């Protein structure tokens, strides 16, 4: 007899319960599976009291009493008795009482093949494959249902070869058997095996076709899915169409999916949701919301999956008001009660976190804190970081039961963005399992905080630690090399990248263009640019800016014109690059023409940088007074940078001392300690032999304590950076360094 732990709980018995009225108690007990039996049991109907007592007898191992109760409570019709016992056995299995179901099976006076199949299915549904195998082997009789159930059981746990062997020896097969074998191969990732069985299926039905189409669609093989879809006759149903739509959206071909959606003969909530989700997950947020409005005009009622996609779309559009309305609709219509797996709640937490509405996010998050998973914690942590609330993010991070890599990386990136490098380093050093993304985030944080040497050192440590860099790692490091013009080290890293990563991505190629351009190797930058299979606006802007900074204005203009011919719409960065190029080359008319086109043709609002470019453009052409008039006519109030630029171009001519004086006066009113402004004006006075004014200005500088920071240069020799400031005396090693550079030593 099996040991059981009993506990009694009082429940009033109805007067009709004659068979157990003398007990006065209904039993609530715990089996040796440590799973409590609930009284009253939800699946018991008329004589639920007797069935509850039966379950107690079985759980306690009181077989004699259970058998007597079965005989007492059953009718005289044998068939009806077997049906009732089989139904009871099935219900026991569904509720997880498989051992009790097996005891019931053993004490049943009569059984049939349906009873045996019910017991077999109970084992399989409970994951008890070994017991199911033994039971199957000992079955006195098997039919196609028995064989198919075992086949599905093997396939469900990944034993697809055993399923195939069983399928091959089946004495009889029906369309369900064939379809189960196809589905088993698909679930285990063997599409070729599924295709072979599908083609051999003698009498295919719509389920057969749908299984194969869904398998291809989920694997991204849409050409093969479309071929099968076209072969189907009139038996296509809503599942067929929805599988195709989901497949196209999953593959990123939203247009094709939407075309099918519009032509499908009938739609249900799954179809609408598949298309709404397809739009949302592909970044077409407005289209997702508009389609939802059309859905509301139909008879389809949205479900939880629909609102998960809509929450994602609202977050993508950064529409807080719309997101709040969505949440309100969930509450008013009680749709949130259907959130059995918590995905809807997680999507709301993420949505509010993206909006930066952390109080709302916290309310949703805290409402079901016990069931919160890693995704919810990560969304909250990232939301607090984006909102600048690092302390709250840290508090939540400390609460996480098991911190995953995403949580660690979010906290590290947050501290680095806030300039708290030491705290980020401490977290990074304590991180138990650092992947390439965590290393890259740390390297990027160093670069953000202008700690270039530390970033390069950390990259070397990453390689020594055996962590392979990813494309974004190289992109960050190339950006760092470009910012300090470390050409030799940049070339070495480029060679390493070519050996370790053979597939370029857009960000990586753009970073290489920028690095080589900033290091003065504009031909290498242009070679990479020319070989790109796809260019975005950043690619074009990087190339234009690189050519401009390297004094190749005509080539920059040609690239700009090619960009326009390619249908790429320029932005303010594009015009900053091309205006700078015109300024360097003295192309006044061309630069002015482009500036006018920027405002009138492309409707782009110039920024201070564009105004400064025009000032430099006019100044380099000697048109200082025109530059002053341009500044005075600006639609915005000139700041110290504008007046400083005007002072700077006055130094290019000896005849514009009055303009320089007026500009310097305005500059020093806005920034009284602007050293470059004082120095530029002093030089202009000296160039025009106005030495008394120069002397007075230098005295004023001394009184105010204004000192100009000396300019500096640096050079990289054998991995070491040497910095030279203006006014420094040459160190003894300079001659050796020059010899090393020239290659004579």
Protein Blocks (a to p, Z undefined) as FASTA:
>chain_A
ZZdddddddddddfklmmlmmnopacddddfkopacddddfkbcklmmmmmmmmmmmmno
paklmmmmmmmmpcfblklmmmmmmmmmmmmmmnopamlmmmmmmmpmbdcfklmmmmmm
mmmmnopaklmmmmmmmpmbdcfklmmmmmmmmmmnopamlmmmmmmmpmbdcfklmmmm
mmmmmmnopaklmmmmmmmpmbacfklmmmmmmmmmmnopamlmmmmmmmpcfkbcfklm
mmmmmmmmmnopamlmmmmmmmpmbdcfklmmmmmmmmmmnopamlmmmmmmmmmmmmbd
cdfklmmmmmmmmmmnopaklmmmmmmmmmmnommmmmmnommmmmmmmmmmmnopamlm
mmmmmmmmmlpcfklmmmmmmmmmmnopaklmmmmmmmpmbacfklmmmmmmmmmmnopa
mlmmmmmmmpmbacfklmmmmmmmmmmnopaklmmmmmmmmmmnopacdfklmmmmmmmm
mmnopaklmmmmmmmmmmmmmbdcfklmmmmmmmmmmnopamlmmmmmmmpmbdcfklmm
mmmmmmmmnopaklmmmmmmmmmmnopacdfklmmmmmmmmmmnopaklmmmmmmmmmmm
nopacdfklmmmmmmmmmmnopamlmmmmmmmpcbdcdfklmmmmmmmmmmpcklmmmmm
mmmmmmmmmmmmlmklmmmmmmmmmmnopaklmmmmmmmmmmnopacddddddddeehia
cdddehiacdfklmmmmmmmnopZZ
